[in-house]
Amino acid sequence: MPRARDEPVRLTKIYTRGGDRGETSLGDGSRVSKLDGRIEAYGTVDELNAALGVVLAGQLPDELRPVLSRVQNELFDLGADLAVPVGAEGRLRVEQATIDRLEEDCDRLNAGLGELRSFVLPGGTVAAAGLHVARTICRRAEREALRAGREHEVGGARPGLPQPALRPPLHPLAGRERAFRVRRAALEARRDTRLTGGRNPAEVLAVALRLGVTSFGGPVAHIGYFRHEYVERRGWIAEREFSELVAVTSLLPGPSSSQLGMAIGARRAGVPGALAAWVGFTLPTAVAMTALALAVGSVDVSGAGWVHGLELVAVPVVALAVLAMGRALAPDVARASLAVVAAAIAILWHGFGGQAAAILLGAVVGTAAFRGRAPVPGLTRAFVGRRFVAAGCLVAFAALLFGLRPLADATGGHVLALVDAMYRSGALVFGGGHVVLPLLHDAVVSPGWVGEQEFLAGYGLAQAMPGPLFGFSAYLGAIEEPTPNGIAGAAIAVFAIYLPSFLLLGGTLPLWSSIRAHAGVQAALAGIGAAVVGVLAAALWDPVLTTSAGNVGDVAFALSLLLLLRVLPVWAVVPIAAAAGAIVF
């Protein structure tokens, strides 16, 4: 049985004698000379890794050790990429998100240093001297990787890449240069293909399902869960781009956290990835709410102790997200001050208006003050798409918003009336989460489809559910009196309330992707990132702390969960919080 691609090699012998004749094997098994440029390149990368190992064996600041450990793992991935000829594998291990994450670490660590006024002689501490050695090895590895790329022409075709015909070169060096340019262009095209739909949506579905059953606490807490899973744990998206998507989805109508997950899924695996992210995050809540509507009806569990324990999980999750994003997106005095001002605006002007004003202020300040320090974008076409498709999505959004109700009135069918009620609720809510409740109340209680007590009982059940509050629509669709109800009604309601989100994302993300590379937009994004930190900090205060932690006991409970999150993953802390809440509260 062939070895899986990512399966580690088990060494049974320290020596093999396979290279005694001056040859060695590349990653695909082909034999080349040990003097081959590719061998020199990944051998130097290995040397760099060993130098970092020496540094890590000594005394280091606590904040630097995890960064260097992660770089060591990524250097193994880089060596594996260099050891495989072009065309032998379908994808690279080192991605743009890897580079973005490394640049963010550099910016964060450099922010606390004074201005450099002269060259630095290698030395100082043992760790500093070791890092200088690693720096010089890194420069050599870069030169040798470039030389190896120029020595070896494009090999076999990689999936999805055009292979342009090469005309005979006028000069041998010109041929090598042309081959290198072709290979570089092919790799860049392949990178864009990978980032805009080349990944398996099944992996997105698996991660989103786990988030769907563990993400308690509402939209703000969901951002913390998403950041932990997608940015920190898996590295699917860099911190800067994550903050961009938080800002974009916060300004759109609809369920902001669900739309954030859908956007990350689209970035990972295209449209199928967006669908997978939506299904995974929404399905657990929708299924649970439908089952409760059919089985227990008006049982109210909102005051149960285990529910309160789950609510308090949101406090440390959001707090850790605010701290981590603050270090990455507001590393200096200017951006930290902007974050504080944004937090004050969001607290004083409660609701969507304050959040939007804070984000827009961040964009204005960033454009005026942060143009020089705005980072060069690592990815400018994460959401590729034809313009007429994006425009069609926006036209369809408006047409359904204004056309469903007259069509339902004209036909007199309840299915169209239910679709219109849910679509309108999903399309007109700004801020997501609890803001949708009055819209849903008017949509189903006012016409007499659902009773007042049934509506309030369902809301109490929704409070105990993980995932998006928009899953409440499944309960309403299942329990309403006119047919279709039950499972069919729940499915129609969930689909209709999320349809505006898909149309809005399909229309706005390609537009955003096309403008975000401009220097002015990047400067604005530097300010938006700081403002997003402030908005999240304000949300940590209200509604997370004000609604969940009402006394000293709640605060102590949340602090104990914070300590647990330092040693256990989120998915393990959630059931512990529920069990402890049932006992304590």
Protein Blocks (a to p, Z undefined) as FASTA:
>chain_A
ZZdfklccddfbfbeolmmnopacdfkopacdfkbfklmmmmmmmmmmmmmmmmmmmccd
fklmmmmmmmmmmmmmmmmmmmpcghjambdfbdfklmmmmmmmmmmmmmmpccdfbdcd
eehjfklmmmmmmmmmmmmmmmmmmmmmmmpccddddehiacddddddfbfklmmmmmmm
mmmmmmmmmmmmmmnopacfklmmmmmmmmmmmmghijklmmmmmmmmmmmmnopacfkl
mmmmmmmmmmpgcjfklmmmmmmmmmmnojmlmmmmmmmmmmmmmmmmmmmmmmnomacf
klpmklmmmmmmmmmmmmmmmmmmmmmmmmbfklmmmmmmmmmmmmmmgcjklmmmmmmm
mmmmmmmmmmmmpccdfbfblbgcdfklmmmmmmmmmmmmmmmmmmmmmnopaklmmmmm
mmmmmmmpghiajlmmmmmmmmmmmnopacfklmmmmmmmmmmpgcjfklmmmmmmmmpm
bdcehjllmmmmmmmmmmmmmmmmmmmmmmmmmmmmpmklmmmmmmmmmmmmmmmmmmmm
pmmlmmmmmcfklmmmmmmmmmmmmmpcfklmmmmmmmmmmmmZZ
